[in-house]
Amino acid sequence: MAKSLLIKDTTVSERSQIVREALGADSDCEGVDLSDMYDDYIYGLKELADINREFSEKHAGAVVAGELTKPSGCALH
């Protein structure tokens, strides 16, 4: 069974490691440090699911299929 990623089940250090591993070595996307986006999770303020949902809602429709083949400076994981 996989370990829970919920704030209540992890420490700050574990959450920081989870974010680093998920983003990989390149967490810079066109000048924006994506790791900053997850600070609220690391410091126990918001769950990962909430942050990801908010990001998706804010940027829904911003990327069209044709743009996926263009290099954007963002790693697709």
C-alpha positions as CSV (number, residue, x, y, z in Angstrom):
1,M,0.0,0.0,0.0
2,A,1.3,3.4,-0.9
3,K,2.0,5.9,1.8
4,S,-0.6,8.7,2.2
5,L,0.3,12.1,0.8
6,L,-2.2,13.9,3.0
7,I,-0.8,16.7,5.2
8,K,-2.0,14.9,8.4
9,D,0.1,11.8,7.4
10,T,3.3,13.6,6.4
11,T,6.0,15.9,7.8
12,V,7.2,19.2,6.3
13,S,10.4,17.4,5.2
14,E,8.4,14.5,3.6
15,R,6.2,16.9,1.7
16,S,9.2,18.9,0.5
17,Q,10.7,15.6,-0.8
18,I,7.4,14.6,-2.4
19,V,7.2,17.9,-4.4
20,R,10.9,17.7,-5.4
21,E,10.5,14.1,-6.7
22,A,7.3,14.9,-8.5
23,L,8.7,18.0,-10.3
24,G,12.0,16.4,-11.1
25,A,15.2,18.3,-11.7
26,D,13.6,21.0,-14.0
27,S,10.9,22.8,-11.9
28,D,11.3,26.0,-13.9
29,C,8.5,26.7,-16.5
30,E,9.1,29.8,-18.6
31,G,10.6,31.7,-15.7
32,V,8.1,30.4,-13.1
33,D,9.4,28.2,-10.3
34,L,6.7,25.5,-10.1
35,S,7.9,24.4,-6.6
36,D,6.6,27.8,-5.3
37,M,3.2,26.7,-6.4
38,Y,3.3,23.9,-3.8
39,D,4.6,25.9,-0.8
40,D,1.1,25.8,0.7
41,Y,1.2,22.0,0.6
42,I,4.7,21.8,2.0
43,Y,3.8,24.1,4.9
44,G,0.6,22.3,5.6
45,L,-1.9,24.9,4.4
46,K,-3.5,23.1,1.4
47,E,-3.7,19.6,0.2
48,L,-2.0,18.6,-3.2
49,A,-5.4,17.9,-4.7
50,D,-6.7,21.4,-3.8
51,I,-3.6,23.1,-5.4
52,N,-3.8,21.0,-8.5
53,R,-7.6,21.6,-8.9
54,E,-7.2,25.3,-8.4
55,F,-4.4,25.4,-11.0
56,S,-6.5,23.4,-13.5
57,E,-9.5,25.6,-13.0
58,K,-7.5,28.7,-13.5
59,H,-5.7,27.5,-16.6
60,A,-8.4,25.3,-18.2
61,G,-8.4,25.7,-22.0
62,A,-5.1,27.6,-22.0
63,V,-3.3,24.9,-23.8
64,V,-4.5,23.6,-27.1
65,A,-3.5,20.3,-28.7
66,G,-1.3,21.8,-31.4
67,E,0.8,23.5,-28.7
68,L,1.7,20.3,-27.0
69,T,4.3,19.5,-29.7
70,K,6.1,22.9,-29.4
71,P,8.9,23.1,-26.8
72,S,7.7,25.5,-24.1
73,G,10.5,25.4,-21.6
74,C,8.3,23.2,-19.3
75,A,8.9,19.6,-18.7
76,L,5.8,17.4,-19.2
77,H,5.8,14.8,-16.5
